[in-house]
Amino acid sequence: MVVNVKDAVTGDPLEAEVWLPAIESEDVRRRTTRAESGTHRQLLSPGSYEVIISRQGYETAVLRTVTIGASGWTVQDVALHTTH
C-alpha cells in the first residue's frame, strides 16, 4: 500500500501518522509519511484494512475499507483539512 498525504488547501505534502488498527496495537510506534513527499509505503497481505491517518492540527482521516490486491501497489491519496 502507498499512502500519499497532503494539505487539503495548499496541496503541500504532510508528515502524518499512519495506523492500521487490525494489525498494529496501541503500543506499536506509529509509522509516518515522509515529510518531503507525504508518502508512506507498506507491504501488506491481500485483504481489507482500516487505515487511520492523523496529524496534530488536522482532522483525522479514517479509510474504513482499503482493499489490497494480490499484485501491484494500492495507492491511497489523502487530503487532510486543518481543525481551525
NORMOFEN-V494168 format. One record per backbone hydrogen bond with DSSP energy under -0.5 kcal/mol. NH is the residue of the N-H (numbers start at 1). CO is the residue of the C=O. E is the energy in kcal/mol with one decimal. If there is no record, write none. Layout:
nh=<NH & NH>
co=<CO & CO>
e=<E & E>
//
This chain:
nh=<2 & 3 & 4 & 5 & 5 & 6 & 7 & 8 & 11 & 14 & 16 & 17 & 18 & 19 & 21 & 23 & 24 & 28 & 31 & 33 & 34 & 37 & 38 & 40 & 42 & 47 & 49 & 51 & 52 & 53 & 54 & 58 & 59 & 61 & 63 & 63 & 64 & 66 & 67 & 68 & 68 & 69 & 75 & 76 & 78 & 78 & 80 & 80 & 83>
co=<74 & 40 & 76 & 3 & 38 & 78 & 12 & 80 & 7 & 5 & 14 & 54 & 31 & 52 & 19 & 20 & 20 & 25 & 18 & 16 & 39 & 34 & 34 & 3 & 1 & 68 & 66 & 63 & 19 & 61 & 17 & 55 & 81 & 53 & 51 & 61 & 62 & 49 & 65 & 47 & 66 & 67 & 73 & 2 & 4 & 76 & 6 & 78 & 57>
e=<-3.0 & -2.8 & -2.8 & -0.5 & -3.0 & -2.3 & -2.7 & -3.0 & -1.9 & -2.1 & -0.6 & -2.9 & -3.0 & -2.5 & -0.6 & -1.6 & -1.8 & -1.2 & -1.1 & -2.4 & -2.4 & -0.5 & -3.6 & -2.1 & -2.5 & -1.8 & -2.1 & -2.4 & -2.9 & -2.9 & -1.9 & -2.1 & -3.1 & -2.7 & -3.3 & -0.6 & -0.9 & -3.0 & -0.6 & -3.7 & -0.6 & -0.5 & -0.6 & -3.1 & -3.4 & -0.5 & -2.7 & -0.6 & -2.1>
//
